[in-house]
Amino acid sequence: MGPLTDMLLGMMTSPWIYGVILLICVIDGFFPPMPSELVVASAAAVAWTTGTPLLVLVIATAALGAWLGDTIAFLIGRRVGLSRFRWMRRPAIARLSARAGRGLATRPTSILLAGRFIPVGRVVVNMAAGATRLPYRRFLPISVLGALLWTTVSVLMAIVAGAFLHASPIMAAVAAAVLAASIGWVVDRILSSRRAAADRRLYP
């Protein structure tokens, strides 16, 4: 638990909590170090165990923020491309951008939905969607679905943690944050394994 999540836990009874959740989820869409999974899971866990904040508003603000952040990343990619800034030209990012671009050409739905669960991946994939000129009318419904799925998974992790740790909202929040953060790691490992298997088939 970092200082940001500690601050969040201290704000649970404040109406500002919904604005904080919205802002963090928006920024996380184009700035990976912002830990939106931890924040949403923590807020949802406390909401589930104590009734404050309102869980339905946590879900609504998180989903809206996630969608807005993904849309901003898409527009950045459309506007500046994938090589304007130095961090975009780092080998690992450049490889991920190239793979995302190739995948988006044939299976944009699966690439965008999977990328939503990977903190750095979501930024690169959404920027690649903009840079490769994926039509926004096609991007829009996929990004909305991805935001809703991501929020649902984060909240379900919080509910699971809250069910086992109902007497301790803080511990439930910690457990939910860890579970939610693990989702991205698991998805990333699965996709990496699939890419490695595909590479072995192409280059035995």
Long-range contacts (C-beta under 8 A, 24 or more apart in sequence): 1-38, 1-42, 1-174, 1-177, 2-35, 2-38, 4-35, 4-38, 4-39, 5-35, 5-38, 5-39, 5-42, 5-173, 5-177, 8-39, 8-42, 8-43, 9-42, 9-46, 9-170, 9-173, 12-43, 12-46, 12-47, 12-50, 12-52, 12-53, 13-52, 13-53, 17-43, 17-53, 17-58, 18-53, 18-57, 18-58, 18-61, 19-61, 21-58, 21-61, 21-62, 21-65, 22-61, 22-62, 22-64, 22-65, 23-65, 24-65, 25-61, 25-62, 25-64, 25-65, 25-66, 25-68, 25-69, 26-65, 26-68, 26-69, 26-72, 27-69, 28-65, 28-66, 28-69, 28-119, 29-65, 29-66, 29-68, 29-69, 29-70, 29-71, 29-72, 29-73, 29-122, 29-123, 29-126, 30-69, 30-72, 30-73, 30-76, 30-123, 30-126, 30-127, 31-123, 32-119, 32-120, 32-122, 32-123, 35-119, 35-181, 36-62, 36-65, 36-66, 36-69, 37-119, 37-154, 37-177, 37-180, 37-181, 37-183, 37-184, 38-177, 38-180, 38-181, 40-151, 40-154, 40-155, 40-158, 40-180, 41-154, 41-155, 41-157, 41-158, 41-161, 41-173, 41-176, 41-177, 41-179, 41-180, 41-181, 42-158, 42-173, 42-174, 42-176, 42-177, 43-158, 43-173, 44-154, 44-155, 44-158, 44-159, 44-176, 45-158, 45-159, 45-161, 45-162, 45-169, 45-172, 45-173, 45-175, 45-176, 45-177, 46-169, 46-170, 46-172, 46-173, 47-158, 48-158, 48-159, 48-162, 48-172, 49-162, 49-165, 49-166, 49-168, 49-169, 49-172, 50-169, 55-155, 58-155, 59-151, 59-152, 59-155, 62-151, 62-154, 62-155, 63-147, 63-148, 63-150, 63-151, 64-147, 66-116, 66-146, 66-147, 66-150, 66-151, 67-143, 67-144, 67-146, 67-147, 70-116, 70-122, 70-126, 70-143, 70-146, 70-147, 71-126, 71-143, 73-122, 73-123, 73-126, 73-127, 73-130, 74-126, 74-127, 74-129, 74-130, 74-136, 74-139, 74-143, 75-130, 76-127, 76-130, 77-126, 77-127, 77-128, 77-129, 77-130, 77-131, 77-132, 78-130, 78-131, 78-133, 79-130, 81-131, 82-127, 82-128, 82-131, 93-120, 93-124, 96-120, 96-121, 96-124, 97-124, 97-127, 97-128, 97-131, 99-195, 100-124, 100-125, 100-128, 100-129, 101-128, 101-131, 101-132, 104-128, 104-129, 104-132, 104-134, 105-132, 108-134, 108-138, 108-139, 108-142, 109-142, 112-139, 112-142, 112-143, 112-146, 113-142, 113-145, 113-146, 113-149, 114-187, 114-191, 115-146, 116-146, 116-147, 116-149, 116-150, 117-150, 117-153, 117-183, 117-184, 117-187, 118-184, 118-187, 118-188, 118-191, 119-184, 121-184, 121-188, 153-180, 153-183, 154-180, 154-183, 157-183
